[in-house]
Amino acid sequence: MSTKLRIGALISGGGTNLQAILDACAQGAIDGQVVFVGTDNPAAKGLERARRYGVPTFVVDYGRIISAFRTDPTSVKQPPDADLDDLARRQCLLPPGTDPAKIERFLRSRVAAEAALLEAMAAHGLDLLVLAGFMRNLTPYFIDRLNTDPAKPRIMNIHPALLPAFPGTDGYGDTYRYGAKVGGCTVHFIDYGEDSGPIIGQRAFEIRPGDTEEHIRQRGLEIEWQLYPACIQLYAEDRLRVVERTHHLPGGRVYRRAVVEISEKRLKD
């Protein structure tokens, strides 16, 4: 008999994707169980969705931590295992040429919050962490403590656009303003960049004449609620592997990319 996938979830707002995941677990569409829901926002309405299912919740108030750091950096506890110089070299969220002092301030405040997240999560245990509208970028400090096997990352995210187009916080709005004729959503694993990790699944829809931004957003959400549980179930069945692919292009150029391979065979019974 298979063991259910232990799923942790992080949210920042209403949690509609969280609801889709909770429902899919309850209906057996995901061979898993949500074991906690955490948030950076004490007012996140999605917390009530978790509580209705009896799922433990916690809050790590990013706003309070960042505000305290800006007021008095010494008042915010830094985890002893955080090597800020190493993290600064490996982070990809702030572009090359950014003032090193700004990078250090960013990392110190975020790592303090991430250490609190990790501590809260450790009480529950998990196999997979899903970001369900979690509006905070994660640093290598957090990512490396979950992604210990390069072939099988443990942090999954859903993005409101067909990546690699339109990364960032407003994928549907960017799709609409650009005048794209197709919109969609992407589920991917997290890496050090912003919405740049290996793609697991995508679904698309036609943008019709007369569609508004709200039409696009609503149509996108409806397919998100289908795609995210389906990708989580692939993970539960152990059908996802990340592999490095190398492509030799004309002119001697070499392109390397980590991609997700999806096995046709269910490996977990």
C-alpha positions in Angstrom: 0.0 0.0 0.0 1.4 3.4 -1.0 2.2 6.1 1.6 0.5 9.4 0.9 2.6 12.3 -0.2 3.0 14.8 2.6 2.4 18.2 1.1 3.2 21.5 2.7 1.8 24.7 1.3 2.8 28.4 1.5 0.3 31.1 0.6 0.0 34.9 0.8 -3.6 35.6 0.0 -7.0 34.0 -0.8 -5.6 30.6 -1.5 -7.8 29.5 -4.4 -5.1 27.1 -5.7 -4.7 25.8 -2.1 -8.5 25.1 -2.2 -8.0 23.1 -5.5 -5.2 21.1 -3.9 -7.2 20.4 -0.7 -10.2 19.3 -2.7 -8.1 17.1 -4.9 -6.6 15.4 -1.9 -10.0 14.9 -0.3 -11.4 13.4 -3.6 -8.4 11.1 -4.2 -7.2 12.9 -7.3 -3.9 13.5 -5.4 -2.4 10.6 -3.5 -1.4 13.0 -0.8 -2.3 15.0 2.3 -1.7 18.7 3.1 0.1 18.6 6.4 0.5 22.3 7.0 -0.3 25.7 5.4 2.0 28.6 6.2 1.9 32.3 5.2 3.9 35.5 5.3 0.7 37.5 5.7 -1.3 37.3 9.0 -4.4 38.5 7.1 -4.2 35.8 4.4 -7.8 34.6 3.8 -6.5 31.2 2.6 -5.7 30.3 6.2 -9.5 29.8 6.8 -9.6 27.3 3.9 -6.9 25.2 5.6 -8.6 25.4 9.0 -11.9 24.1 7.5 -10.0 21.0 6.5 -8.4 20.7 9.9 -4.9 21.5 8.5 -2.4 23.1 10.9 -1.4 26.7 10.0 1.3 29.1 10.9 2.3 32.7 10.2 5.8 34.1 9.6 5.2 37.8 9.4 7.6 38.9 6.7 6.4 42.5 6.9 7.2 42.7 10.6 10.6 41.1 10.2 11.6 43.3 7.2 10.4 46.5 9.0 12.3 45.6 12.2 15.4 44.9 10.1 15.2 48.3 8.4 14.8 50.0 11.8 17.5 48.1 13.6 19.3 45.3 11.8 20.8 44.0 15.0 17.3 43.3 16.4 16.7 40.6 13.7 18.3 37.2 14.5 20.4 35.7 11.8 20.7 31.9 11.5 24.2 30.8 12.3 24.5 28.6 9.3 23.9 31.4 6.7 27.0 32.2 4.7 26.0 35.6 3.3 29.0 35.9 1.0 28.2 32.5 -0.5 24.5 33.4 -0.8 25.4 36.7 -2.5 27.4 34.8 -5.1 24.7 32.3 -5.9 21.5 34.4 -5.7 19.9 35.4 -9.1 17.1 37.6 -7.9 19.1 40.9 -7.9 20.8 41.6 -11.2 24.6 41.8 -11.8 25.9 45.2 -10.8 23.6 45.6 -7.9 25.2 47.4 -5.0 26.7 44.7 -2.7 25.4 46.5 0.3 21.8 46.3 -1.1 22.3 42.6 -1.8 23.5 42.0 1.8 20.5 43.9 3.3 18.1 41.9 1.1 19.6 38.6 2.0 19.9 39.3 5.7 16.2 40.3 6.1 14.9 37.4 3.9 17.2 34.7 5.4 15.9 35.7 8.9 12.3 35.2 7.7 13.2 32.0 5.9 14.9 30.5 9.0 11.6 31.1 10.8 9.7 29.4 8.0 12.0 26.4 8.1 11.6 26.1 11.8 7.8 26.2 11.6 7.8 23.7 8.8 10.1 21.3 10.6 7.4 20.5 13.1 5.3 18.9 10.4 7.6 17.1 8.0 7.0 17.1 4.2 7.8 15.5 0.9 6.8 18.4 -1.3 6.4 22.1 -0.7 3.9 23.8 -3.0 3.8 27.6 -3.4 0.1 28.5 -3.8 0.2 32.2 -4.3 3.2 32.8 -2.0 4.3 36.2 -3.1 7.9 36.1 -1.7 11.0 35.1 -3.7 13.0 32.4 -2.0 16.8 32.7 -1.5 19.4 29.9 -2.0 19.4 29.6 1.8 15.9 28.2 1.9 15.9 26.4 -1.4 19.1 24.4 -0.6 17.6 23.1 2.6 14.7 21.4 0.7 16.3 20.6 -2.6 18.9 18.1 -1.5 18.5 15.9 -4.6 19.1 17.7 -8.0 17.1 15.1 -9.8 14.1 15.5 -7.6 13.5 19.1 -6.3 10.9 19.5 -3.6 9.6 23.0 -4.2 6.8 23.5 -6.8 5.2 26.7 -8.0 2.4 27.8 -10.3 2.8 30.9 -12.5 0.1 32.8 -14.3 1.7 32.8 -17.7 3.3 30.5 -20.3 6.9 30.7 -19.1 9.5 31.7 -20.1 7.2 34.6 -21.2 6.1 37.1 -18.6 7.8 36.1 -15.4 7.0 38.2 -12.3 4.0 38.9 -10.2 1.4 39.9 -12.8 1.6 37.3 -15.5 -2.0 37.6 -16.7 -1.8 41.4 -16.7 1.5 41.3 -18.7 0.0 38.8 -21.1 -3.0 41.1 -21.7 -1.0 44.3 -22.0 1.4 42.7 -24.5 -1.4 41.8 -26.8 -0.7 38.1 -26.8 -3.2 35.9 -28.6 -2.7 32.9 -26.2 -2.5 32.9 -22.4 -1.9 30.2 -20.0 -0.3 29.0 -16.8 2.9 27.0 -15.9 3.8 24.7 -13.0 7.5 24.5 -12.4 10.1 23.6 -9.9 11.8 26.5 -8.1 15.4 27.4 -8.7 17.5 30.5 -7.7 15.9 32.8 -10.3 12.5 34.4 -10.7 10.1 31.9 -12.3 13.0 30.3 -14.2 13.0 26.7 -12.8 12.4 23.6 -14.9 8.8 23.4 -16.3 6.6 20.5 -15.2 3.3 21.3 -17.0 1.6 24.0 -19.0 -1.9 24.7 -20.2 -3.0 27.4 -22.6 -6.2 29.1 -23.7 -7.1 31.4 -26.6 -7.4 35.1 -26.0 -10.5 36.2 -27.9 -11.3 39.6 -29.4 -13.0 41.7 -26.8 -11.5 39.8 -23.8 -10.6 42.0 -20.9 -7.8 41.5 -18.4 -10.3 40.1 -16.0 -11.6 37.6 -18.5 -8.0 36.4 -19.0 -7.4 36.2 -15.3 -10.5 34.2 -14.6 -10.0 31.8 -17.5 -6.4 31.3 -16.3 -7.4 30.6 -12.7 -9.8 27.9 -13.9 -7.1 26.0 -15.7 -4.7 26.6 -12.8 -7.0 24.7 -10.5 -6.8 21.7 -12.9 -3.1 21.8 -13.7 -1.6 22.2 -10.3 -3.2 19.1 -8.7 -2.4 17.1 -11.9 1.3 18.0 -11.6 1.3 17.3 -7.8 -0.1 13.8 -8.6 2.7 13.2 -11.1 5.1 13.9 -8.2 3.2 11.6 -5.9 3.6 8.9 -8.5 7.3 9.5 -8.7 7.1 10.2 -12.4 9.1 13.4 -12.5 12.9 13.7 -12.9 15.1 16.7 -13.6 17.9 16.1 -16.0 20.5 18.4 -17.6 20.3 18.7 -21.3 23.0 20.1 -23.6 22.3 21.4 -27.0 25.1 22.3 -29.5 24.0 25.2 -31.7 25.4 26.6 -34.9 28.6 28.6 -34.5 29.9 26.5 -31.6 27.3 27.8 -29.2 26.3 25.5 -26.3 23.0 25.8 -24.5 22.5 23.9 -21.2 19.2 23.6 -19.5 17.7 21.6 -16.6 14.4 20.1 -17.8 11.7 17.9 -16.3 11.3 14.4 -17.8 7.9 12.8 -17.2 7.8 9.0 -17.1 4.9 7.3 -18.7 5.0 4.6 -16.0 3.7 5.1 -12.5 6.6 4.2 -10.2 4.8 4.3 -6.9 2.1 1.7 -6.1 
